[in-house]
Structures are given as structure tokens and as C-alpha cells.
């Protein structure tokens, strides 16, 4: 019996209705991006691993999908395994020599020696005897020789920890079980030490030099650097493409998903931040998603806070923990900060941060007072003040802009304003958008002083919110406007001529492909939610008419082609 097929966890199939609805969201976002002057680009689905690694922090790096090299990707590993086998053989030969030595010292056939005594004697010899010591030394040196990786600096300790287990698992059975030599046990043991203890780092670097992109921002930075001589700065781009993260799947969170990003690079002007707030508002207003909250903070403020509480050397740990506030709560954040080495005294100074309330102006006043001794923090407050005050004057359609002093966003490359968008209060959903300012992301690829700012829309979560609130327009899921019933070859030709003209007029129409029972064809139209069926049989052909049936009301009307076209355009 064949196994039922499945798809990887964290991925999805989309039916026609879902794809149509997703395209509706895509189109609204694309149209708004274009309206604001952004140009589309595309980048490959995978990048060189070195492009992505080290850009998202330790947690982010662990979530990057690696790609196996094509062809004989295990060739390098196989050659090095041969060297590993040689090292093991050397070790085994030395153990054999020691067994002979042990047999000569103790006549096991004539003496009854208990297991505990034997183990003690063997360990004594191991500790003193150069044969065993040199065997382990040879093995370790061979590992170092062909690995050439600083990660293995602790491998000697690992092997030493296993030394006693090696003797118990491999050496003692030799003594007790008629001196049989279980080579496979020793080989398996050392293979496990070598591979499992290294967390696959060694193997990965040999068989994978590519990775699926984790987001669109870092590949965009790479794109800017590579194409800098072709780009007119400031460069405004948008991308709508899939990304992949080896994340833990949950509601609204997937391992494969689309990002809808817009970025401006080559300008430090805060007017860009103002425009992005307006852009968010415009998109969500067009989607009918009223009542979203655009949360805003500034990484300079967070740096200033870390400086004020004496934890500037723990900035990354501080922001990563703070970014989890919604997930693990205030106490969870404090606990994580303590684990990362942030002191109790620092947490006491931090306490006001968790209780900031009031209007944006009141929060700004509190921040100004809290950060008055931090030059960087004051700069962050000034930037936040400009953005919020300007938006206040310009106004928003349906969204609201709210300062959130605990907003951190865990990605390390943010340096200025940061955004996060929350769904309306009646929907239990995480963020549906986010972004921020990054002053030198291109610098990691050699292009210095190229500031940028960007935002992203969380398509999948936006879809779930629109679905939950029943905000998709009925017309979005419309299939064909009319289905022509198939009565036979001649009738089908007559119908196809009309269908061709309807399509030229921009009306979706189709012919049922098979000449079968009318009930079956009508049932097909009903299941597809096609609003009209059209009968074009011998009678209609003779009079050059068409019988149009409304599938909801059941009313049938005889019409000329022009009348039918007019009816279907309503």
C-alpha cells in the first residue's frame, strides 16, 4: 500500500480561492508601492551562505535553511573519513598491542580476576602507559590535522571524557569475551564523538555553501552593492517574493512565506519614515482593515536606555530579550536579561520603561527626562518627535501612530526608527508588518555610509485577519461570469464564437468541455459559484439567440448576443 503524500511542516497548498484572495492583497500592496514611487526588483531565492550568515544574530542564523551542493557533495567528506578511518586503525593497533602486554602480565586462563579489579588495573596502566596515551594523542592530532577548525579546540576534552567509556565498551569485552575484537563498537563510538559533538558544523561547511534567503533586506543590501553603478540614489525599491525560515510553525507563522518589502536606500531624511507611516495607512485603508496600530520606537532610544542603566555592553542581549515582551511578558523578559548578565540594579533602573503610559507627547516628555544624560538617546527622542509631530499635522486615514518604548525588533541591523503594525484589537494576531532604519547595512558588503529604511507587510497574517473579519470583497473570488452548456460539436462551435467575443470584451466565460447530461453541467457551475449558465442549442442557433439562466434566481431569459454581453457586464 502506497504511503499517503504530505508536505513539509510549516508549508501550505493554496486552493484557487485562496490564491485569488492572496493576489488581491498583492495587487493592493503593489499598486500602493508604485503610487509612492517604488520600483520592483527581484533577487534569487537562494544566496551564498556567507551573504546571509552573521546578519541576523545568533538566533536568526540558526533558522537559515542550508542547501546541499549539487553532484557528489559528499566527496570531501568521504576523503576525510578515510583519514578518520586511518586514525581509528592506528588507535586500534595500539590497543591490540596493549592487550598483548596485558595478557603477558596476567595469565587470565589460570587466574580468576573479578571485573572491578580488572577495570582498576586497566585504568592504572592507561594512566601510566605511553601506548594508550600516544594512541589517543595520535587520534586527536589526526582530527586536528584534517579538520583545521578552531571549533575543535575543545575536542580533546570531549575525547578524554569518553576515555573510560571506550575502555568499558570496547576494551573490557575483549578481555572477557575470548579476546574478540569488536572493531565496529570503537568505530561507531568515535564517529559519534566526531559528528554529534560538533553539531554538524564540520559536515555542513563541506556540503553546503548556499542557503535559502531568510528575508529580503540583506539580499537587497547585496543587490545595492553589486549594482551600485547602475542605480540612481536615493533608490526606492519594492519586492514581493517568498522567503524561508526554519522556524517553529504556529498560527500565522510559516516556514515558507511571502514578504512584501519596500525600502529607500541612499538618504538619511526622516521624511522617508513619514512616508512609510502614510504608506502603511494607505494599504490597510484600501484593504478595508480599519483600526490598525502602527507602533514606533527608535533604536537610539534603546541604546540610550542601555547606556543609562549601565548595560551598554549588553545592548544586543537587552534588545533581543525586550523584543519578546509580547510573548513572554515582563517577568519573562527580566528573567532572560538576568540570565544574559544584566544586573538587578540595571533592571531596577529599567522598571519605568514597562509602565510608560499616556499620549505620544507625554511619552516623549518622559523619555526626554529619562535619557537627558545620553547624547544618543536624546537624538533618538528628537527623531521620534519629528515623525510623530509631522504625522499629526498630515493626518492618517484609518490607522493610528503610537509610540511604544518597549518595541525593540530583534534584528541587529536596525539603527534608527523601528516600526511594528498590530491588527485591530478584535483580532488575536501578532504583528502584520514591521521595519525600520538601518544606517550601514551595505557596509557589511563594502559600501559604507549608505543609510536605508524599509518596511514589510506580513501577507499571510494580513490574509488571516481579513478572513476572520470577513473583509474580502465578494468579487475577489469570482470565477467565470458565465458557463456555456455543451450540447454537441455544432452547438459547442456556436458557443465558442460567442465566448471569444465575450473574452475580447473582458468578460470571463468558458465552455463545459464534455457533451454530457445537463444536470452535471449545471452542478459544475453551481459548485464553481458561476452566476450564469448559457444555453445555446439548436433552437438558439436558428434564431441567433442565447438563453441566459441566473443560477441564484433560476430565471431564464432569451437574448441576442449584444443583449447578453450587456447583461454580463453589469
Secondary structure as the mmCIF struct_conf table of DSSP 4:
data_model
#
loop_
_struct_conf.conf_type_id
_struct_conf.id
_struct_conf.beg_label_comp_id
_struct_conf.beg_label_asym_id
_struct_conf.beg_label_seq_id
_struct_conf.end_label_comp_id
_struct_conf.end_label_asym_id
_struct_conf.end_label_seq_id
HELX_LH_PP_P HELX_LH_PP_P1 UNK A 2 UNK A 5
TURN_TY1_P TURN_TY1_P1 UNK A 9 UNK A 10
HELX_RH_AL_P HELX_RH_AL_P1 UNK A 16 UNK A 35
TURN_TY1_P TURN_TY1_P2 UNK A 36 UNK A 37
STRN STRN1 UNK A 39 UNK A 40
BEND BEND1 UNK A 45 UNK A 45
STRN STRN2 UNK A 46 UNK A 48
HELX_RH_AL_P HELX_RH_AL_P2 UNK A 49 UNK A 52
TURN_TY1_P TURN_TY1_P3 UNK A 53 UNK A 54
BEND BEND2 UNK A 55 UNK A 56
HELX_RH_AL_P HELX_RH_AL_P3 UNK A 57 UNK A 62
TURN_TY1_P TURN_TY1_P4 UNK A 63 UNK A 63
HELX_LH_PP_P HELX_LH_PP_P2 UNK A 64 UNK A 65
STRN STRN3 UNK A 66 UNK A 67
HELX_LH_PP_P HELX_LH_PP_P3 UNK A 68 UNK A 69
BEND BEND3 UNK A 70 UNK A 72
TURN_TY1_P TURN_TY1_P5 UNK A 73 UNK A 74
HELX_RH_AL_P HELX_RH_AL_P4 UNK A 75 UNK A 105
BEND BEND4 UNK A 106 UNK A 106
TURN_TY1_P TURN_TY1_P6 UNK A 108 UNK A 110
HELX_RH_AL_P HELX_RH_AL_P5 UNK A 115 UNK A 128
HELX_RH_AL_P HELX_RH_AL_P6 UNK A 130 UNK A 147
HELX_RH_3T_P HELX_RH_3T_P1 UNK A 150 UNK A 154
HELX_RH_AL_P HELX_RH_AL_P7 UNK A 155 UNK A 166
HELX_RH_PI_P HELX_RH_PI_P1 UNK A 167 UNK A 171
HELX_RH_AL_P HELX_RH_AL_P8 UNK A 172 UNK A 176
TURN_TY1_P TURN_TY1_P7 UNK A 177 UNK A 179
HELX_RH_AL_P HELX_RH_AL_P9 UNK A 183 UNK A 196
TURN_TY1_P TURN_TY1_P8 UNK A 197 UNK A 200
HELX_RH_AL_P HELX_RH_AL_P10 UNK A 201 UNK A 207
STRN STRN4 UNK A 210 UNK A 212
BEND BEND5 UNK A 214 UNK A 214
BEND BEND6 UNK A 216 UNK A 216
HELX_RH_AL_P HELX_RH_AL_P11 UNK A 217 UNK A 226
TURN_TY1_P TURN_TY1_P9 UNK A 227 UNK A 230
HELX_LH_PP_P HELX_LH_PP_P4 UNK A 231 UNK A 232
BEND BEND7 UNK A 233 UNK A 234
STRN STRN5 UNK A 235 UNK A 244
STRN STRN6 UNK A 250 UNK A 250
TURN_TY1_P TURN_TY1_P10 UNK A 251 UNK A 252
STRN STRN7 UNK A 253 UNK A 253
BEND BEND8 UNK A 255 UNK A 255
STRN STRN8 UNK A 256 UNK A 265
BEND BEND9 UNK A 266 UNK A 266
TURN_TY1_P TURN_TY1_P11 UNK A 270 UNK A 270
HELX_RH_AL_P HELX_RH_AL_P12 UNK A 271 UNK A 286
TURN_TY1_P TURN_TY1_P12 UNK A 287 UNK A 288
TURN_TY1_P TURN_TY1_P13 UNK A 290 UNK A 291
STRN STRN9 UNK A 293 UNK A 298
HELX_RH_AL_P HELX_RH_AL_P13 UNK A 299 UNK A 308
TURN_TY1_P TURN_TY1_P14 UNK A 309 UNK A 310
HELX_RH_3T_P HELX_RH_3T_P2 UNK A 312 UNK A 314
HELX_RH_AL_P HELX_RH_AL_P14 UNK A 315 UNK A 322
TURN_TY1_P TURN_TY1_P15 UNK A 323 UNK A 324
HELX_RH_AL_P HELX_RH_AL_P15 UNK A 325 UNK A 339
TURN_TY1_P TURN_TY1_P16 UNK A 340 UNK A 341
HELX_RH_AL_P HELX_RH_AL_P16 UNK A 344 UNK A 350
HELX_RH_3T_P HELX_RH_3T_P3 UNK A 351 UNK A 355
BEND BEND10 UNK A 358 UNK A 358
HELX_RH_AL_P HELX_RH_AL_P17 UNK A 360 UNK A 370
TURN_TY1_P TURN_TY1_P17 UNK A 371 UNK A 373
HELX_RH_AL_P HELX_RH_AL_P18 UNK A 375 UNK A 394
BEND BEND11 UNK A 397 UNK A 398
STRN STRN10 UNK A 400 UNK A 403
TURN_TY1_P TURN_TY1_P18 UNK A 405 UNK A 406
BEND BEND12 UNK A 410 UNK A 410
TURN_TY1_P TURN_TY1_P19 UNK A 412 UNK A 413
BEND BEND13 UNK A 416 UNK A 416
STRN STRN11 UNK A 417 UNK A 422
TURN_TY1_P TURN_TY1_P20 UNK A 425 UNK A 426
BEND BEND14 UNK A 427 UNK A 427
STRN STRN12 UNK A 431 UNK A 438
BEND BEND15 UNK A 439 UNK A 440
HELX_RH_3T_P HELX_RH_3T_P4 UNK A 441 UNK A 445
TURN_TY1_P TURN_TY1_P21 UNK A 446 UNK A 446
BEND BEND16 UNK A 449 UNK A 449
STRN STRN13 UNK A 452 UNK A 458
HELX_RH_AL_P HELX_RH_AL_P19 UNK A 459 UNK A 468
TURN_TY1_P TURN_TY1_P22 UNK A 469 UNK A 470
BEND BEND17 UNK A 472 UNK A 472
HELX_RH_3T_P HELX_RH_3T_P5 UNK A 474 UNK A 477
BEND BEND18 UNK A 481 UNK A 481
STRN STRN14 UNK A 482 UNK A 484
HELX_RH_AL_P HELX_RH_AL_P20 UNK A 489 UNK A 504
TURN_TY1_P TURN_TY1_P23 UNK A 505 UNK A 506
STRN STRN15 UNK A 509 UNK A 511
BEND BEND19 UNK A 513 UNK A 514
HELX_RH_AL_P HELX_RH_AL_P21 UNK A 518 UNK A 527
TURN_TY1_P TURN_TY1_P24 UNK A 528 UNK A 529
BEND BEND20 UNK A 531 UNK A 531
STRN STRN16 UNK A 532 UNK A 535
HELX_RH_AL_P HELX_RH_AL_P22 UNK A 538 UNK A 543
TURN_TY1_P TURN_TY1_P25 UNK A 544 UNK A 544
STRN STRN17 UNK A 546 UNK A 550
TURN_TY1_P TURN_TY1_P26 UNK A 551 UNK A 553
STRN STRN18 UNK A 556 UNK A 559
HELX_RH_AL_P HELX_RH_AL_P23 UNK A 561 UNK A 568
TURN_TY1_P TURN_TY1_P27 UNK A 569 UNK A 569
#
